[in-house]
Amino acid sequence: TELVKEYRKRNSGTYMKIGILTRRYGHNMGSSLQAYAMAELIRSLGHEAEIIDYDESSAHLTWKIRPLMEHLQWSMHLYKNAANKEYLAHRMAQEKRFADFEKHYLPLSRERVSSARALRRIATRYDKIVVGSDQIWSPFLFDPNYFGAFLKENERAKVVPYAPSVGTSEPGVFSEQEINLLRSLAHLSCREEAGAVIMSEFTGREVPTVLDPTLMLAADTWQSISGNHAVPALPEKYVLTYFLGKDIPHDAISNIAADCKAKVVNVAMFNKPNGVIADVHAWQVGPGEFLALVGGASHVLTDSFHATIFSHIFDRPFTVFERFKASERQNQNSRIHTLLSVLGKQSCLYGSNACDADSIFELQKQSSLNYLKAALL
């Protein structure tokens, strides 16, 4: 874009090496794809980008237990039954797809780090450290390192938060430590409006809402990736389901598939069994194959933030469902509401009577880029 060209021209002498600290743990499609997008966005501004290979489980040691046990099960052929063997095979195959995607597409640091001390040491290699996007600031997954706590407070101007999500609309669930860490940062931004309001209340500062980095890249960037990851043996025409929650709208899926005269293909995640009744359960799927599936669908049905984004990017008809009840403390529906409002696609929310408003996407994209380039100076 002209904005990027202008930035490169005016700042040709300010090349920087940028470290990125973000979530990649848990084999989540959106987490992997936003990490790639964050690096590409920074590169588009003329800088070098490197994703710090941070072991997120080091702050949550219980996260390590189940993966360790199941890898031992698989390597020693200790299957409980046929269903358990099938599950383990699914896990190993899908983990490999994610590992292959990371190896091919993510500019990871050579060193893997797992402590604040190691992060503090590796931070000296970078001119700035971008934290984000994704739910790095969720109080339910609190890790002070994502707030730059590994740096002294007078060094945290080096930390640039881009599109972090807090994963809740309840300010009362944040600890005093989290609030103080927010106040210690020179820059703030958020991915959803509700989170930006919470941060503003905590800090007394205006907090901009910026776009998820996946929306900052051109569609042909994503199409080039999806073209390298075709999924074989698909129906000629299909609707795609991708649900991360447990409440599956079976009737809506059946009705939309019938209207489209299409089969149902479900993205089956080993760590998110969802009970979708489908003609095809696609489980040899990593982030690249996920993009290909979305791009080829006649209609996408999902409760996923990033599946909604990629349905928009690939210009696919979609229906998005709220994953959380309004009363839940971990209610993350606000990010979907913000996204649909930006895209001008409010009517795509299932059960909504809203009419589509004018898209503010281009304006939001420009303001997001303005925030990032200013924070990196």
C-alpha positions in Angstrom: 0.0 0.0 0.0 1.0 3.6 -0.4 1.1 4.0 3.4 3.7 1.2 3.7 5.7 2.6 0.8 5.7 6.1 2.4 6.8 4.6 5.8 9.7 2.7 4.1 10.8 5.9 2.3 10.7 8.1 5.3 12.4 5.6 7.6 14.9 3.9 5.3 17.6 4.5 7.9 15.7 3.0 10.8 15.8 -0.7 10.0 15.3 -2.7 13.2 15.3 -6.3 14.3 12.0 -7.0 16.0 11.3 -9.9 18.3 7.8 -11.2 18.5 6.4 -12.8 21.7 3.1 -14.5 21.1 1.0 -17.6 21.8 1.6 -20.7 19.7 1.0 -23.4 22.2 -2.0 -25.8 22.0 -2.2 -26.6 18.3 -4.7 -23.8 17.5 -5.2 -22.8 13.9 -5.7 -19.1 14.6 -2.7 -18.9 16.9 -0.3 -20.3 14.3 -1.7 -18.2 11.5 -1.7 -14.9 13.5 1.9 -15.6 14.5 2.8 -15.9 10.8 0.8 -12.8 10.0 2.5 -10.7 12.7 5.9 -11.5 11.3 4.9 -10.8 7.8 3.3 -7.5 8.8 6.5 -6.3 10.5 8.6 -7.5 7.5 6.3 -5.4 5.2 7.5 -2.3 7.1 11.1 -3.0 6.2 12.2 -4.6 9.4 13.5 -8.1 10.3 11.1 -10.1 12.3 11.9 -13.1 14.5 9.3 -15.0 16.6 10.9 -15.8 20.0 10.5 -19.5 20.5 9.0 -19.2 24.0 7.8 -22.3 25.9 4.5 -21.0 27.1 3.9 -24.1 29.2 6.8 -23.1 31.5 4.3 -20.8 33.3 1.7 -23.6 33.5 3.6 -26.8 34.2 0.5 -28.9 34.4 0.0 -28.3 30.7 3.0 -30.6 30.1 1.6 -33.7 31.8 -1.0 -35.0 29.3 1.1 -34.4 26.1 4.0 -36.2 27.8 1.9 -39.2 28.8 0.2 -39.5 25.4 3.5 -39.4 23.5 4.8 -42.2 25.8 1.6 -44.1 25.1 2.1 -43.8 21.4 5.8 -44.6 21.3 5.3 -47.7 23.5 2.1 -48.8 21.8 0.2 -48.7 25.1 -3.3 -48.2 23.6 -6.3 -48.6 26.0 -8.5 -49.6 23.1 -9.2 -49.0 19.4 -10.7 -45.6 20.0 -7.7 -44.5 22.1 -5.3 -45.7 19.3 -7.3 -43.7 16.7 -7.2 -40.6 19.0 -3.4 -40.9 19.5 -2.9 -41.4 15.7 -5.0 -38.3 15.1 -2.9 -36.3 17.7 0.5 -37.4 16.2 -0.6 -36.7 12.6 -2.0 -33.2 13.5 0.9 -32.2 15.6 3.2 -33.0 12.7 1.1 -30.8 10.4 1.5 -27.9 12.8 5.3 -28.6 13.3 5.7 -28.7 9.5 3.8 -25.4 9.1 6.0 -23.7 11.8 9.2 -25.0 10.2 8.3 -23.8 6.8 6.5 -20.4 7.5 7.5 -19.1 11.0 10.8 -17.2 11.5 11.5 -18.8 14.9 14.5 -17.9 17.0 17.2 -20.6 17.1 17.1 -20.7 20.8 14.0 -21.9 22.7 13.5 -20.0 26.0 11.4 -20.9 29.0 12.1 -18.4 31.7 12.1 -14.6 32.4 15.8 -14.7 32.8 16.3 -16.2 29.4 13.8 -13.8 27.9 15.7 -10.9 29.5 18.9 -12.1 28.0 17.5 -12.7 24.5 15.7 -9.4 24.5 19.1 -7.6 24.0 19.1 -9.0 20.5 16.1 -6.9 19.5 15.4 -3.2 19.0 11.8 -3.7 19.9 9.6 -6.6 21.1 6.1 -6.9 19.8 3.8 -8.8 22.1 0.7 -10.1 20.4 -1.6 -10.8 19.0 -4.1 -13.5 20.4 -5.1 -14.0 24.0 -1.7 -13.1 25.6 -3.4 -10.9 28.2 -6.2 -13.2 29.2 -6.4 -13.3 33.0 -7.3 -16.9 32.8 -4.0 -17.7 31.1 -1.9 -15.1 33.0 1.8 -15.1 32.2 3.6 -11.9 33.2 6.2 -12.4 30.5 3.6 -11.4 27.9 3.4 -8.0 29.6 7.2 -7.5 29.3 7.7 -8.3 33.0 11.1 -9.9 32.2 12.4 -6.3 31.5 12.9 -3.6 34.2 10.1 -1.1 34.2 12.2 1.6 32.8 13.1 -0.6 29.8 9.5 -1.5 28.8 9.2 1.3 26.2 10.8 -1.4 24.1 7.6 -3.5 24.4 5.0 -2.9 21.7 1.6 -4.6 22.2 -0.2 -5.3 19.0 -3.8 -6.6 19.1 -3.6 -8.5 22.4 -6.9 -10.0 23.5 -8.0 -10.2 27.1 -10.6 -12.9 26.5 -13.2 -11.5 28.8 -15.6 -8.5 29.3 -15.3 -8.7 33.1 -12.8 -6.2 34.6 -13.2 -7.8 38.0 -11.2 -10.9 37.1 -7.9 -9.0 36.6 -5.4 -9.1 39.4 -3.5 -6.1 40.7 -0.3 -7.5 39.2 -1.9 -7.5 35.8 -3.2 -4.0 36.1 0.1 -2.7 37.3 1.9 -4.4 34.4 -0.5 -2.7 31.9 0.2 0.7 33.5 3.9 0.1 33.2 3.7 -0.1 29.4 4.4 2.9 27.1 2.1 1.6 24.4 -1.3 -0.1 24.6 -3.7 -1.6 22.0 -6.4 -4.3 22.0 -8.1 -6.6 19.5 -11.6 -6.1 20.7 -13.6 -3.0 21.9 -14.6 -4.5 25.3 -11.0 -5.2 26.1 -9.9 -1.7 25.1 -12.6 -0.2 27.4 -11.3 -2.4 30.3 -7.7 -1.3 29.7 -8.7 2.4 29.5 -10.5 2.0 32.9 -7.3 0.5 34.4 -4.8 3.0 33.0 -6.8 6.2 32.4 -5.4 6.2 28.8 -7.1 5.9 25.5 -6.5 2.4 24.1 -7.0 1.9 20.3 -8.7 -1.1 18.9 -6.6 -2.6 16.1 -7.1 -5.4 13.6 -5.9 -8.9 14.1 -2.7 -9.3 12.0 -4.3 -11.9 9.8 -6.5 -9.1 8.4 -3.5 -6.9 7.7 -2.1 -9.1 4.9 -3.4 -9.3 1.3 -5.7 -12.1 0.4 -3.2 -13.4 -2.2 -0.7 -14.0 0.6 -3.1 -16.5 2.2 -4.2 -17.9 -1.2 -0.5 -18.7 -2.0 -0.3 -20.7 1.2 -3.6 -22.5 0.8 -2.6 -23.5 -2.8 0.3 -25.5 -1.3 -1.8 -27.4 1.1 -4.7 -29.0 -0.9 -6.8 -31.5 1.0 -7.5 -34.7 -1.0 -10.7 -36.7 -1.4 -13.1 -33.8 -0.7 -16.7 -33.7 -1.9 -17.1 -31.6 -5.1 -19.3 -29.2 -3.1 -19.2 -28.9 0.7 -20.0 -26.7 3.7 -17.3 -26.5 6.2 -17.7 -26.7 10.0 -15.1 -25.7 12.5 -16.3 -25.5 16.1 -14.1 -25.0 19.2 -17.0 -25.0 21.7 -19.2 -28.0 22.7 -22.6 -26.6 21.7 -23.1 -27.7 18.1 -26.0 -26.2 16.1 -26.9 -29.5 14.3 -30.1 -28.2 12.8 -28.5 -25.1 11.4 -25.7 -27.2 9.8 -28.2 -29.6 8.3 -30.4 -26.8 7.0 -27.5 -24.8 5.4 -26.0 -27.9 3.9 -29.4 -28.7 2.3 -29.8 -25.2 1.0 -26.4 -25.4 -0.6 -27.0 -28.9 -1.8 -23.6 -29.8 -0.3 -21.9 -32.4 1.9 -20.7 -31.5 5.3 -16.9 -31.4 5.9 -15.8 -31.0 9.5 -12.3 -29.8 10.7 -11.6 -32.4 13.4 -9.2 -31.2 16.0 -7.7 -33.9 18.3 -7.8 -31.5 21.2 -11.3 -30.1 20.5 -13.7 -33.0 19.8 -16.9 -31.4 18.8 -19.5 -34.0 17.9 -20.4 -32.5 14.5 -22.3 -35.0 12.3 -20.4 -34.8 9.0 -19.9 -36.6 5.8 -16.2 -36.1 6.1 -14.1 -35.5 9.2 -10.8 -33.9 8.0 -8.2 -34.7 10.6 -5.0 -34.7 8.5 -5.2 -30.9 8.8 -2.8 -28.2 9.9 -2.9 -24.4 9.4 -2.2 -24.6 5.7 -4.8 -27.3 5.0 -7.3 -25.3 7.2 -6.9 -22.3 4.8 -7.4 -24.5 1.8 -10.6 -26.0 3.3 -12.0 -22.5 4.1 -11.2 -21.2 0.7 -12.9 -24.1 -1.1 -16.1 -24.1 1.0 -19.6 -23.2 -0.3 -20.4 -22.0 3.2 -18.5 -21.9 6.5 -20.2 -22.5 9.9 -18.1 -21.7 12.9 -17.8 -20.3 16.4 -14.1 -19.4 15.7 -12.8 -15.9 15.5 -10.1 -16.8 12.9 -12.4 -19.0 10.8 -14.6 -16.0 10.6 -11.7 -13.9 9.5 -10.6 -16.3 6.8 -14.1 -16.8 5.5 -14.1 -13.0 4.9 -10.7 -13.0 3.4 -11.6 -15.8 1.0 -15.0 -14.2 0.3 -16.9 -17.3 1.4 -20.5 -17.1 2.7 -20.4 -17.8 6.5 -22.4 -18.1 9.6 -20.8 -17.5 13.0 -22.2 -18.7 16.3 -21.6 -17.3 19.7 -19.5 -19.8 21.6 -20.1 -18.4 25.1 -23.1 -17.7 27.3 -23.4 -14.0 28.3 -23.2 -15.0 32.0 -19.8 -16.8 31.6 -16.7 -15.0 33.0 -14.7 -16.2 30.1 -17.2 -14.9 27.6 -15.2 -14.0 24.5 -18.2 -13.1 22.2 -17.2 -9.4 22.2 -14.3 -10.1 19.8 -16.8 -11.6 17.3 -19.1 -8.6 17.7 -16.2 -6.2 17.1 -15.0 -8.1 14.1 -18.4 -8.3 12.4 -18.9 -4.6 13.0 -15.6 -3.7 11.4 -16.4 -5.9 8.4 -19.9 -4.6 8.1 -21.3 -8.2 8.3 -23.4 -8.1 11.4 -26.1 -10.2 9.7 -23.7 -13.2 9.6 -24.1 -13.7 13.3 -26.6 -16.6 13.8 -29.8 -15.5 15.4 -29.1 -11.9 14.9 -31.7 -9.6 13.4 -29.1 -6.9 12.7 -28.6 -5.5 9.2 -25.2 -5.1 7.8 -23.7 -1.6 8.3 -21.1 0.1 6.2 -17.7 -1.6 6.5 -15.0 0.4 8.3 -12.4 -2.1 7.5 -10.1 0.1 5.3 -10.2 2.9 7.9 -9.4 0.4 10.7 -6.6 -1.2 8.7 -5.0 2.2 8.1 -5.3 3.2 11.8 -3.9 -0.1 12.9 -0.9 0.3 10.7 -0.5 3.9 11.9 -0.5 2.7 15.5 2.1 0.0 14.8 4.5 2.1 12.8 4.3 4.9 15.4 5.0 2.5 18.3 8.0 1.0 16.5 9.7 4.4 16.0 
